[in-house]
Amino acid sequence: MATAQQELIPTPEKARLKRDFRKHLKSAVALRLFTQRPSPIAIPGRDCRYCPQTLRLLEELAALSPKLELEAIDFHAEPDRAQQNAVSRIPAILLETAAGQPKGRARFYGLPLGYQLPVFIESVKAVSRGTTRLSLTTRKQLRRVSRPVHLQVFVTPGSEISAGMALLAHAMAVESPHITADVIEAEEFPDLARRYGVRQVPLTIINEFATVAGMVSEDELLEKTLQAGLNPPE
C-alpha cells in the first residue's frame, strides 16, 4: 500500500503562510518550474534528484493562495521554452507576474528549503507587490542600469548568511528590468560550483567576471551592480 508523502511545509507554518499571502500578495504570481517528468527508466545525463520534491513544495505553496499560479514545464520535452528563458539546468523556478514580469527576473535553481525558503517566500511577495524593501536611494539608483546584469548567488540551505545575499540579489532583479538574479543551491549543482570555484557561500558572480565573496551591504552590491550595468562614458 502506498504511503502518503510527508509534507515539506508543516501544517502550522502553512496556516501562517496562508494568512501572510492573503495580506501581502497583490498581483498574481506565476511560479514557472522547469523540471522533468518522472520516468521508470534512468536516462544517463537526465537525473534530477530534487525535481519531485521541488514540484511538491510549489504545489503546497500554490494551494495556499489563489494568487499563486503554478506551471510545471518539462525541460526535455519543451527545449524551446527553456532556451527562450535561458534555463540550462533543473530544477529551475522562475518568478514572474502572471501577465509576464515587466521588470527583471528572480530565479531559483534547486529546492528552496532551510534558510532559503523564507528568501523564496519574500521574493514571491516582492514580485506580487512590484516593489521591494530596498532603500529608496537604492531603488532610484537601480533605474540607471541600462545594460544586462546577471547576478548568480551560490547558497546552501543551512547557510543563514547566504540567505541574506540571495534576498538582496532577488530584490534588485525585481526593481530593474535589466537585472536577472539567479539563486543557485551549490550542493545540487556541484559542477557549476566547481566551475566558479565556490568554496564557501555566499559567493556572487556578476556578469561572469566580477566575484563578490561573503555577505556584503546593500550599498556594496549596488555599487558592483552599477559598475556592470551602466553604459561607459563616451
N, C-alpha and C positions, 0 to 999 in steps of 0.2 A: 504494500500500500504506500502511495506517495505521501510524503510528509510536507506540511506547509513550510514555505520558505520563511526564514527568520527575517523580520523587518530590519531594515538598515537604519531607520529613524524610529526611536522608541515612541510609543503612543503618547506619553505626556508631552514630549517635545513636539509631536505633530499637532497637538491641541494648541500649544503656544504659537507655533508657526502659522497655523490657520488664522488665529487672531491677528498676528503680525501682518500677514499678507492682506487680510481684509482692511487693515488700517493703512498700509503703506503702498500697496500696488495701485497705480493709477491707470496706465495704459496696459493692454495685454502684451505679454512677453512670449515670444516663440523660443522654445528650447529645442534646438535642432541638434540631434545626436547622430553623428556618423558612427556606425557600428557595423556588425555583420550578423547575418542570420545564423542561428545555431545549426550545426551540421554534425551528423553521426560519424562522419569521416574526417580525420585530421588531415588538413591540407598544409604541406610544408610552406612556411612563409606567411601563413594566414592565421596564426594563433593570436587570439586576443583574450587573454585570461580575464581581464576585468570588464569586458563588454557586457556580459549578462548582468553583473552587479550594477554597472553604471545605468543601464536601462531600468533596472528595478528601482534604483534610487530616484531617478527622474520621474518614474511612474508614481512613486509615493509622494513626491513633491507636487506634481501636477494635479493629483487628486485633492490637494488642499485648497486650491483656488481655481475658479472658472477663468481667471485671467492668465493662467499658465497653460500654454498650448504646446504639447509635446509632439515632435515629429521625429521618428526614427528612420534614418536613411542608410540603406545598405551600401557601404563603401565600395564593395567589389562589384555589385550589380549596377550601381549608378556612378561610374567613374567620372562622367561629365560634370555632375553636380559637385563631386569632391574637388575636381580641378577648378571649377568656377569659384569655389570658396577657398581655394588654396589650402585644402586639407590633405595632408600627406601621411597621416598616421591616425590610428584609432585606439581607444575611444576618443572622440573629439566632440565637445559640446560648444555650440555657437549660441550666444545670447543676442537676440535681436528683438526689436519691437515687432509685433505681429504683422504690421504693414511693411516691414523691411526697415532695418536700422538706418536712420538718416545720419547718424554720426559715425564714430569709429566702431571697431569690433572688439568685444570682450570674449575671449575663448578660453576653454579649459580642456587640457589634454590629460586624460586619466580619470580616475574615480575620486571625486571631491569628498573625502571623508576626513575625520580627525579635525585638525585646526583649519583645514581648507574648506570644510562645509560652511562655516559662518561667512567666509570670504565669498563663496558662491552665492549664498543667500543674499548678502549685501549687494553683490553685483546685479543680481536679478532685480532687486528693488531700485537700484540706481538706473538701470535700463528702463524700467517701468516709469520712473519719475522723469527721466530725461535729464537729470542733473545729479550731482554727487555732493559729498561732504568736503570736497576740496575747498580751500580758501577762495574768496572772491578774486584775490590777486592772481592766484594760480590759474583760475578759470579764464580770466582775461588774457593772461599771457599765452595760454594754450590756443587762443584764437589766432595767434600769429603764426602757428605752424602751417606751412604751406606745401611741404614735401612729405611723402610717406615715411612714417616712423614705425618700425616693428620692434616691440618690446617682448622679449622672451624671458620669463621669470621661472627659474627652476626652484621647485619646492618639494617638501615631503609632508605627509600627513601629520607627523609628530613634531614638526618644527613650527612653533608659535611665531618666531621672528620672521620666518619666510611668509607666513600668512599676512603680516603687515605689509610686506613689499608687494605681494600679489594684489592685495586690495588697492594699493596706491596705483599700480600699473593699470588695473581694470578701470579705475576711476578716470584716469587720463584718457583712456580709449573712449569712454562714454562722453567725455567733454569735447573731443576733437574728431572731425570726420577723416582726419589724415593719420590717426594712430590706431594700430592694431596691437592688442596686448594678449599674448599667449601665456597662460599659467600652465607649466608643464610639471607633472609629477615625475620627478627624476628617477625614482625606483622602478616605475613602469616602463620607462624608455631609457634603459641603460646605454644603448648605443649612442643615442643623442647626447646623453650626459657626458659620455666619454669624448664625443666629438668636440664638445665645448670645454672640456677639462673641468667638469663640475666635481669638486672635491668636498665642498660644503655648500649648504643652502642658507639663505637665498643667494643665487647668482643670477644677475640680469644681463642679458645681451641686447645691445641696441644696434639695430641695422647691421648685424653681423660683425661689426668691427670694434665697438666700444663695450667694455665689460665693467659692470658695477658689482663689487663683491659686498655681501652683507646687506644689512638694513641701512638705508640712508633716509634723510629727511625729505619731506615733500619738496622743499626748495632745491635740494641737491638733484633729485630726479628730474625736476622741472628744467634745471639748467642743462643737464645732459640731453634731455629730450629736445630742447630748443636748439642746441648745437647740431643735432641731427636733422631737425625739421624746418629750419629757416633757410630761405634762399640766400646764397652767399652774396655779399655786396658786389655790385658791378664795378 
